Amino acid sequence: MTGGVQARPAGKLVDKALDYLEAGPANSTALVHEVLGIASTSSPVAERLASALLASDPRVRRRFDARWELVRQTVGSPKLTECTFAVVDVETTGSSPGKGDRIIEIAIAVLYGGAVKMAIDTLIDPERPIPSVITRVTRITQEKIRGKPCFTEIASDVVGALAGRIFVAHNLRFDWSFVSLETRRALDITLDGPRLCTVRLAKRLIPGLRSRSLDSVARYLDIAIENRHRAGGDAMATALVLQQMLNLAGERGVDTLCGLEDLQRRRNRKKRKKRAVLPTPMEEG
């Protein structure tokens, strides 16, 4: 199994890149030079070109140090210590991507080996008005997104940050639905791969917690949220929550990705009180 978000393209340049990576990990500048034959280019341009070429290929992933490497096939489920997690948070114009709501801000924090770093944190022009209720919560105004890129312009970067990594979000369905739809619209690719929800994990690993909101879970785990209701602050806090969730899972003996996925799917078994059976009028008589 590849153990990360995936969507496979095809082409001779991709095959050439895969052959080059057989020798070991490489940064974007080296890939662009060797595969595309571009002798000299700036780092941002090289990153964009390499992402456009490889980000959606499940056979390749980004390492924590941002170099590209081949994903070696593994037998069974990978160990959690071997996984790299892409923790995603989006702010949007509303709650329904299928009805026209769009992303106005996205952040992706990468967690690997106990270290967290921010891969993407940017405002996005949703190409539609931002409702006032959203502005009151996020403090994102029309003025703030003026001149910012639309999702199509950063789609390759987003896929590059997700490629080969485990997609994680607090309330997974919300963030995944927006990111996958925007990516399909921009690049005509379908994202797939393992996904984790820190809300579901909190239900399994902190069963006594009455609320599983990000505020509540972070408070319980003594994690401070900086810049709440903004993608960067929420993604970083969720990454720190995940970090502690992995430790809690380890204490239960869960040390593989498959084991963690199974854990988040379990239902809490609550003992139900037996209802007293009332006599029917016939029985009363």
C-alpha positions as CSV (number, residue, x, y, z in Angstrom):
1,M,0.0,0.0,0.0
2,T,1.2,3.6,-0.6
3,G,-0.1,5.0,2.7
4,G,-1.0,8.5,1.4
5,V,-3.3,10.7,-0.7
6,Q,-3.0,9.7,-4.3
7,A,-4.2,10.3,-7.9
8,R,-2.3,8.9,-10.8
9,P,-1.3,10.7,-14.0
10,A,0.6,9.2,-17.0
11,G,3.3,10.4,-19.4
12,K,6.8,10.0,-20.5
13,L,8.1,12.8,-18.3
14,V,6.6,11.1,-15.2
15,D,8.3,7.9,-16.1
16,K,11.6,9.8,-16.6
17,A,11.1,11.4,-13.1
18,L,10.4,8.0,-11.6
19,D,13.6,6.6,-13.1
20,Y,15.6,9.5,-11.8
21,L,14.2,9.1,-8.2
22,E,15.3,5.4,-8.3
23,A,18.7,6.7,-7.2
24,G,17.3,8.4,-4.2
25,P,15.3,11.5,-3.0
26,A,15.8,14.8,-4.9
27,N,14.7,18.4,-4.6
28,S,12.5,20.2,-7.1
29,T,15.4,22.1,-8.7
30,A,17.3,18.9,-9.4
31,L,14.2,17.2,-10.8
32,V,13.4,20.1,-13.1
33,H,17.0,20.1,-14.4
34,E,17.2,16.4,-15.0
35,V,13.7,15.6,-16.2
36,L,12.6,18.8,-18.0
37,G,16.1,19.9,-19.1
38,I,15.8,23.3,-17.6
39,A,19.3,24.3,-16.5
40,S,18.5,27.2,-14.3
41,T,15.3,28.3,-12.6
42,S,14.2,29.9,-9.4
43,S,13.2,27.7,-6.5
44,P,9.5,28.8,-6.5
45,V,9.2,28.0,-10.3
46,A,11.0,24.7,-9.8
47,E,8.6,23.8,-7.0
48,R,5.5,24.6,-9.1
49,L,6.8,22.6,-12.1
50,A,7.8,19.6,-10.0
51,S,4.4,19.7,-8.3
52,A,2.5,19.9,-11.6
53,L,4.5,16.8,-12.8
54,L,4.5,14.6,-9.7
55,A,2.2,15.8,-6.9
56,S,-0.8,13.7,-7.9
57,D,1.2,10.5,-8.5
58,P,0.7,7.9,-5.7
59,R,4.1,6.4,-6.5
60,V,5.9,9.6,-5.3
61,R,5.7,11.6,-2.1
62,R,7.1,14.7,-0.5
63,R,9.4,14.1,2.4
64,F,9.4,16.2,5.5
65,D,12.5,18.1,4.1
66,A,10.4,18.8,0.9
67,R,12.5,16.5,-1.3
68,W,10.7,14.0,-3.6
69,E,11.1,10.3,-3.2
70,L,9.6,7.0,-4.5
71,V,7.0,5.3,-2.3
72,R,8.1,1.8,-1.7
73,Q,5.5,-0.9,-1.6
74,T,5.1,-2.2,1.9
75,V,3.6,-5.5,3.2
76,G,0.7,-4.8,5.6
77,S,0.0,-1.4,7.2
78,P,2.8,1.1,7.7
79,K,3.8,2.0,11.3
80,L,2.5,5.3,12.5
81,T,6.1,6.4,13.1
82,E,6.8,5.9,9.4
83,C,3.8,8.0,8.3
84,T,3.7,11.7,7.4
85,F,0.5,13.5,8.1
86,A,-0.9,16.5,6.2
87,V,-3.2,18.3,8.7
88,V,-5.6,20.5,6.8
89,D,-7.9,23.3,7.7
90,V,-10.0,25.5,5.4
91,E,-12.1,28.6,5.9
92,T,-15.0,28.8,3.4
93,T,-17.8,31.0,2.2
94,G,-20.3,28.5,3.6
95,S,-20.9,24.8,4.4
96,S,-22.0,23.4,1.1
97,P,-19.3,23.0,-1.6
98,G,-21.8,21.2,-3.9
99,K,-24.0,24.3,-3.8
100,G,-21.3,26.8,-4.8
101,D,-19.5,27.6,-1.5
102,R,-15.7,28.0,-2.0
103,I,-12.5,28.0,0.0
104,I,-11.2,31.5,1.1
105,E,-8.2,30.2,3.1
106,I,-6.3,27.0,3.4
107,A,-3.5,25.8,5.6
108,I,-1.6,22.4,5.6
109,A,0.6,21.6,8.5
110,V,2.9,18.6,8.1
111,L,3.6,16.3,11.0
112,Y,6.4,13.7,10.9
113,G,8.5,12.2,13.6
114,G,7.2,14.5,16.3
115,A,8.0,17.7,14.4
116,V,5.4,20.0,12.8
117,K,5.9,22.6,10.1
118,M,3.6,24.6,8.0
119,A,3.6,23.7,4.3
120,I,0.9,26.0,3.0
121,D,-1.0,28.9,4.6
122,T,-2.7,31.3,2.2
123,L,-5.8,33.3,1.6
124,I,-7.7,32.5,-1.6
125,D,-9.9,34.5,-3.8
126,P,-13.2,32.5,-3.9
127,E,-14.4,34.4,-7.0
128,R,-17.6,35.1,-5.2
129,P,-18.7,37.4,-2.3
130,I,-17.8,36.5,1.3
131,P,-21.0,36.5,3.4
132,S,-20.9,38.9,6.4
133,V,-21.5,36.1,8.9
134,I,-18.2,34.4,7.6
135,T,-16.3,37.7,8.0
136,R,-17.5,38.1,11.6
137,V,-16.2,34.6,12.5
138,T,-13.0,34.6,10.4
139,R,-12.2,38.3,10.1
140,I,-11.5,37.7,6.4
141,T,-12.9,40.5,4.3
142,Q,-13.3,41.2,0.6
143,E,-10.4,43.6,0.9
144,K,-8.1,40.9,2.4
145,I,-8.6,38.5,-0.4
146,R,-8.3,41.1,-3.2
147,G,-5.3,40.2,-5.3
148,K,-4.9,36.7,-3.7
149,P,-4.7,33.6,-5.9
150,C,-7.8,31.7,-6.8
151,F,-7.6,28.0,-6.0
152,T,-6.7,27.0,-9.6
153,E,-3.4,28.9,-9.2
154,I,-2.3,27.0,-6.1
155,A,-4.0,23.6,-6.8
156,S,-0.7,22.0,-7.8
157,D,0.9,23.2,-4.6
158,V,-1.9,21.9,-2.5
159,V,-1.8,18.5,-4.1
160,G,2.0,18.5,-3.7
161,A,1.6,19.1,0.0
162,L,-0.9,16.2,0.3
163,A,0.8,13.7,-2.0
164,G,1.9,10.5,-0.2
165,R,0.7,11.9,3.2
166,I,-2.2,11.0,5.4
167,F,-5.0,13.6,5.1
168,V,-6.1,14.7,8.6
169,A,-8.7,17.3,9.7
170,H,-10.8,18.2,12.7
171,N,-14.3,17.3,11.2
172,L,-12.8,15.5,8.3
173,R,-15.9,15.4,6.1
174,F,-16.0,19.2,5.9
175,D,-12.4,19.9,4.9
176,W,-12.1,16.8,2.6
177,S,-15.2,17.7,0.7
178,F,-14.0,21.2,-0.1
179,V,-10.4,20.3,-0.9
180,S,-11.3,17.3,-3.1
181,L,-14.0,19.2,-5.0
182,E,-11.7,22.3,-5.6
183,T,-8.9,20.0,-6.7
184,R,-11.1,18.1,-9.1
185,R,-12.4,21.4,-10.5
186,A,-8.9,22.9,-10.9
187,L,-6.9,19.9,-12.1
188,D,-9.4,17.3,-13.2
189,I,-8.0,14.7,-10.8
190,T,-9.7,12.8,-8.0
191,L,-8.0,12.6,-4.6
192,D,-8.1,9.3,-2.7
193,G,-6.2,7.7,0.1
194,P,-6.3,7.2,3.9
195,R,-7.9,9.9,6.0
196,L,-8.1,10.6,9.7
197,C,-10.5,12.7,11.7
198,T,-9.4,14.1,15.0
199,V,-13.0,14.5,16.1
200,R,-13.6,10.7,15.7
201,L,-10.2,9.9,17.3
202,A,-11.1,12.1,20.3
203,K,-14.4,10.1,20.8
204,R,-12.3,6.9,21.0
205,L,-9.3,8.2,22.9
206,I,-10.9,10.7,25.2
207,P,-14.3,9.1,25.9
208,G,-15.1,11.3,28.9
209,L,-14.9,14.6,27.0
210,R,-18.4,16.0,26.5
211,S,-17.6,18.2,23.6
212,R,-15.2,17.3,20.8
213,S,-14.9,20.8,19.3
214,L,-11.3,21.9,18.5
215,D,-11.5,24.4,21.4
216,S,-12.6,21.7,23.9
217,V,-10.1,19.0,22.7
218,A,-7.2,21.5,22.6
219,R,-8.1,22.8,26.1
220,Y,-8.2,19.2,27.5
221,L,-4.7,18.5,26.0
222,D,-3.3,21.9,27.2
223,I,-2.8,23.1,23.6
224,A,-3.1,26.9,23.0
225,I,-4.8,27.9,19.7
226,E,-3.3,31.0,18.2
227,N,-5.5,32.9,15.7
228,R,-8.6,30.8,16.1
229,H,-11.0,30.4,13.2
230,R,-8.1,31.1,10.7
231,A,-6.8,28.2,8.7
232,G,-3.2,28.5,9.9
233,G,-3.9,28.7,13.6
234,D,-6.5,25.9,13.4
235,A,-4.3,23.6,11.3
236,M,-1.4,24.0,13.6
237,A,-3.5,23.3,16.7
238,T,-5.0,20.2,15.0
239,A,-1.5,18.9,14.2
240,L,-0.6,19.3,17.9
241,V,-3.8,17.5,18.8
242,L,-3.0,14.7,16.4
243,Q,0.5,14.4,17.9
244,Q,-1.0,13.7,21.3
245,M,-3.7,11.4,19.9
246,L,-0.9,9.3,18.4
247,N,0.7,9.0,21.8
248,L,-2.6,8.0,23.4
249,A,-3.2,5.5,20.7
250,G,0.3,4.1,21.3
251,E,-0.6,3.6,25.0
252,R,-3.4,1.4,23.8
253,G,-1.1,-0.7,21.6
254,V,-2.2,0.9,18.3
255,D,1.0,1.5,16.3
256,T,-0.1,1.1,12.6
257,L,-2.1,3.2,10.3
258,C,-4.6,0.4,9.8
259,G,-5.0,0.1,13.5
260,L,-5.7,3.8,13.9
261,E,-8.2,3.7,11.1
262,D,-10.0,0.8,12.8
263,L,-10.0,2.7,16.1
264,Q,-11.7,5.7,14.6
265,R,-14.4,3.6,13.0
266,R,-15.4,1.9,16.2
267,R,-18.6,2.9,18.0
268,N,-18.6,3.5,21.7
269,R,-20.7,0.8,23.3
270,K,-22.9,2.5,25.9
271,K,-24.9,0.4,28.2
272,R,-28.5,1.2,27.7
273,K,-30.9,1.1,30.7
274,K,-33.6,-1.4,30.2
275,R,-37.0,0.1,30.0
276,A,-39.6,-1.1,32.5
277,V,-42.3,-3.0,30.6
278,L,-45.6,-1.5,31.5
279,P,-48.6,-3.8,31.8
280,T,-51.2,-3.5,29.1
281,P,-54.8,-2.7,30.1
282,M,-55.6,-6.4,29.6
283,E,-52.9,-7.3,32.0
284,E,-54.1,-4.7,34.5
285,G,-57.5,-6.2,34.4
